Every structure is written in C-alpha cells, then in structure tokens.
C-alpha cells in the first residue's frame, strides 16, 4: 500500500501543504511528527499534519494513478514545492518509499517514511456538536482573546471556555484581572 502516484496543479498542492504546516512539529523526538502524511485514495489526496495536540487535514481532488500513502519531511517537501515551476506536478512513490516529484522540467527525489509510523488523528464524533457561521465564530474568538492569560503557571487560564447551553454558545476567557464573555445562538441539540 506504500506505492502511490498522483498528479495535480502545483499551486493547489502547495496551498494544501501550507495549510497543514501549523500542525507539524518543528522539532520532535518522534521524527514522524516533523512530517506530512500524504494519503491517496480513489480520486482524492489527503494532506495531513499532526503534532499530538493539533491535527489538520486538507482534502483535494487529484488524478490518482495508484493509491497509497507516504510521509515526507514537511519542511523539505514544502521547500521543494515552492521552488518548482508553475503547472502540473506528478508525485510517485515506489515500494522502497523513494518519492519522485516532477513538474515543469524539474525533478526532485526524496526518501519518504512508512505511513505506519505516523500517529492516527483521533476521530471526533458529531455526538456533542454545534454549528454556527464561521464569521460569527471568528468574531467571538477575537473578542474574547484579549482576556486569555499568557502565564503558563496557571494553564487553566491559557485557553477559552466553550460552553453550549440551550440554544446559546458562550465563550469565556479570564486572565485573573480581566473577564471576557461572548454569547451567540448556535444550532445543536445537546448541551
């Protein structure tokens, strides 16, 4: 299942890799956490970054010739994509995880790692979920962010409380001196 081959536009792949980079560890004792998982299935590619605290998955439509998965060093892969000429890119991984990235007359070869070494992102059920417009959520976060404590001595204050009661979502931040509360209607059955 390690062999894979797909083609897509360089700009699309580059954007997807840049979207998941915030979830990749810069330095880690587990080398796989410094990598990005590329998973090809049917006609789509999943680009996954995960550092055991934050996980980001970006799915994109690609032309898949062969299904498979590989993990590649995130920093190196991102640099290669940024230096490649604009246009279609083909990525091929063989049984030995040797990965060839081709496009616009340029060719790069890097050694990947087995996807078995990559930790699984926990699956979150929709059981306790709510929904609201993204602009509303963004506004709620930005209006309560100022009251989040920067003091790691009290870690409970370094975050924001999200609480759904009835038909309202409450966001509460406190740093010991300031308190910020924002309330908006949200769709969802359970508290």
CORTANOR-V136853 format. One record per residue. N is the residue number from 0. RES is the residue in one letter. SS is DSSP state (H for helix, E for strand, - for the rest). PHI is phi in radians with two decimals (NA if undefined). Layout:
n = (N;N)
res = (RES;RES)
ss = (SS;SS)
phi = (PHI;PHI)
//
This chain:
n = (0;1;2;3;4;5;6;7;8;9;10;11;12;13;14;15;16;17;18;19;20;21;22;23;24;25;26;27;28;29;30;31;32;33;34;35;36;37;38;39;40;41;42;43;44;45;46;47;48;49;50;51;52;53;54;55;56;57;58;59;60;61;62;63;64;65;66;67;68;69;70;71;72;73;74;75;76;77;78;79;80;81;82;83;84;85;86;87;88;89;90;91;92;93;94;95;96;97;98;99;100;101;102;103;104;105;106;107;108;109;110;111;112;113;114;115;116;117;118;119;120;121;122;123;124;125;126;127;128;129;130;131;132;133;134;135;136;137;138;139;140;141;142;143;144;145;146;147;148;149;150;151;152;153;154;155;156;157;158;159;160;161;162;163;164;165;166;167;168;169;170;171;172;173;174;175;176;177;178;179;180;181;182;183;184;185;186;187;188;189;190)
res = (X;X;X;X;X;X;X;X;X;X;X;X;X;X;X;X;X;X;X;X;X;X;X;X;X;X;X;X;X;X;X;X;X;X;X;X;X;X;X;X;X;X;X;X;X;X;X;X;X;X;X;X;X;X;X;X;X;X;X;X;X;X;X;X;X;X;X;X;X;X;X;X;X;X;X;X;X;X;X;X;X;X;X;X;X;X;X;X;X;X;X;X;X;X;X;X;X;X;X;X;X;X;X;X;X;X;X;X;X;X;X;X;X;X;X;X;X;X;X;X;X;X;X;X;X;X;X;X;X;X;X;X;X;X;X;X;X;X;X;X;X;X;X;X;X;X;X;X;X;X;X;X;X;X;X;X;X;X;X;X;X;X;X;X;X;X;X;X;X;X;X;X;X;X;X;X;X;X;X;X;X;X;X;X;X;X;X;X;X;X;X)
ss = (-;-;-;E;E;E;E;E;E;H;H;H;H;H;H;H;H;H;H;H;H;H;H;-;-;-;-;-;-;-;H;H;H;H;E;E;E;E;E;E;E;-;-;E;E;E;E;E;E;E;-;-;-;-;E;E;E;E;E;E;E;-;E;E;E;E;-;E;E;E;E;E;E;H;H;H;H;H;H;H;H;H;H;-;-;-;-;E;E;E;E;E;E;-;-;-;-;E;E;E;E;E;E;-;-;E;E;E;E;E;E;-;E;-;H;H;H;-;-;-;-;-;-;-;-;-;-;-;-;-;E;-;-;H;H;H;H;H;H;H;H;H;H;H;H;H;H;-;-;-;-;H;H;H;H;H;H;-;-;-;E;E;E;E;E;-;-;E;E;E;E;E;E;E;-;-;-;-;E;E;E;E;E;E;E;-;E;-;-;-;-)
phi = (NA;-1.43;-1.17;-2.74;-2.70;-2.60;-2.31;-2.86;-1.31;-1.01;-1.08;-1.16;-1.16;-1.08;-1.10;-1.12;-1.11;-1.12;-1.18;-1.62;-0.99;-1.07;-1.68;-1.81;-1.22;-1.30;-2.37;-2.67;-1.25;-1.71;-0.99;-1.06;-1.28;-1.60;-2.07;-2.00;-1.60;-1.91;-2.13;-1.68;-2.44;0.82;-2.17;-2.40;-2.15;-1.84;-1.84;-2.20;-2.13;-2.70;-2.10;1.32;-2.06;-2.21;-2.22;-2.23;-2.11;-2.13;-1.81;-2.50;-1.39;-2.40;-1.55;-1.67;-1.62;-2.61;-1.34;2.88;-2.65;-2.70;-1.94;-2.19;-0.99;-1.10;-1.10;-1.13;-1.09;-1.11;-1.10;-1.07;-1.08;-1.17;-1.56;-1.30;-1.17;-1.16;2.34;-1.22;-2.17;-2.04;-2.08;-2.18;-2.10;-1.70;-1.10;-1.63;1.18;-1.31;-1.95;-1.92;-1.95;-2.17;3.00;1.02;1.49;-1.73;-2.46;-2.17;-2.17;-2.31;-1.65;-1.57;-2.22;-1.13;-1.17;-1.15;-1.43;-1.49;-1.19;-1.31;-1.30;-1.05;-1.56;-1.81;-1.40;-1.50;-1.03;-1.96;-2.14;-2.53;-2.43;-2.75;-1.06;-1.08;-1.13;-1.16;-1.09;-1.03;-1.12;-1.08;-1.16;-1.13;-1.46;-1.98;-1.12;-1.06;-1.68;-1.41;-1.23;-1.69;-1.42;-1.32;-1.16;-2.13;-1.07;-1.16;-1.61;-1.57;-2.42;-2.10;-1.45;-1.82;-2.31;-1.84;-2.30;1.08;-1.77;-2.03;-1.85;-1.93;-2.00;-2.28;-2.22;-2.58;-2.08;1.80;-2.07;-2.05;-2.29;-2.17;-2.31;-2.38;-2.26;-2.52;-1.24;-2.44;-1.45;2.84;-1.46;-1.57;-1.42)
//
